[in-house]
Amino acid sequence: MRTVRNALLAAVTAAVLPMSGLGTQVVIIAAEVKNGLVELVQKASHGRSGDFREPGVLIRSAPDTGSAARGVGNPGDDVSIRQTTSGESVRCPDGSANSEWFDITNRRTRVSGFVSGCFL
């Protein structure tokens, strides 16, 4: 991404410099372009990703085990994680308890919902 940003900055600088003749304007424009590109990159990389730890993980409509299942996730499906939230405490396969839930989208099936932190 840095290479793309640097290439765009160089192109803008090369296009503006001969027209304006003023180095100060070029610096200001380049800084504005850089800030805009950095903001776009941050927005694009905001979402995290992950994968299911075991097969048959239920994707639920709310962060609790009593809510309706919307679908199932399996290792290799990959997920986009929008956010984390607190919910019902779940007993994980390793015996620990976890009340962290992830609001996700299964990238393979496109099913969205909540998955316990035990399984991502």
ZICORMO-V420155 format. One record per backbone hydrogen bond with DSSP energy under -1.0 kcal/mol. CO is the residue of the C=O (numbers start at 1). NH is the residue of the N-H. If there is no record, write none. Layout:
# ZICORMO-V420155
co/nh
CO/NH
CO/NH
This chain:
# ZICORMO-V420155
co/nh
1/5
2/6
3/7
4/8
5/9
6/10
7/11
8/12
9/13
10/14
11/15
12/16
13/17
16/20
17/21
22/26
23/27
24/28
25/29
26/30
27/31
28/32
29/33
30/34
31/35
32/36
33/37
34/38
35/39
36/40
37/41
38/42
39/43
40/44
41/45
48/81
50/79
57/73
59/70
59/71
60/114
62/64
63/88
64/67
68/61
71/59
73/57
74/77
78/107
79/50
80/105
81/48
83/103
85/101
90/98
92/95
96/92
98/90
99/87
100/117
101/85
102/115
103/82
104/113
105/80
106/110
111/106
113/104
114/60
115/102
116/119
119/53
